[in-house]
C-alpha cells in the first residue's frame, strides 16, 4: 500500500490519509494547499486599511479644525483693530467742523456768531453719536441706582422729596445700544 501512496503522490503531488488531504503544489487540485494564506491575514489587512483610512480622516479633520481656529483668530484680531473705524470716520466730519470753527474764532469778534457755530458743532457731534447707538443717561431727579450711578458725595437734600435721589450730575453716564458704557458720577441727597 505504501507503494500505491508513493505512486499517487508522485502522480498528482497529493498525500491522502484517512483524516485529510494535503496538496503540496498550489497549482494542483486538492482540498487544502500548503501555500494557502491564512484567512485571518485578509481580515488583518482589511482592518489595517480601515485603521489607516480612519487615521487619514482624523488627520485631515484635525488640520481643517486647526486652519479654522487660526482663520477665526485672525479675523477676530482684524475685527478688533477695525471695530471703531466706522465711528471714527463719522467723527472726522465733526473734526472738520471744529477746524472751520477755530478759523472763524480767530477772524470774528461777534460772540453770537461764535456761540451759534460752536452749538452747531456740538449738535452735529451729538447726532453723530446718537446715530451710532450712543444715548445719554438721564440721572438728575431719579432714584440713586448702584447699577447705573457712581456716588461721588452725599449732601443734605434741598427738599425731603430729593432724599435718596440724584441731586446733581458731575459726569454724564452713557448707553451704547441700551448697554451701559459709562456710569454717571452723581451727587446724592440724604
Secondary structure, 3 states (H helix, E strand, C coil): CHHHHHHHHHHHCEEECCCCEEECCCCCCCCCECCCCCHHHHHHHHHHHHHHHHHHHHHHHHHHHHHHHHHHHHHHHHHHHHCCHHHHHHHHHHHHHHHHHHHHHHHCCCHHHHHHHHHHHHHHHHHHHHHCCEEECCCCCCECCCCCEEEEEEECCCCHHHCCEEEEEEECCEEECCEEEECEEEEEEC
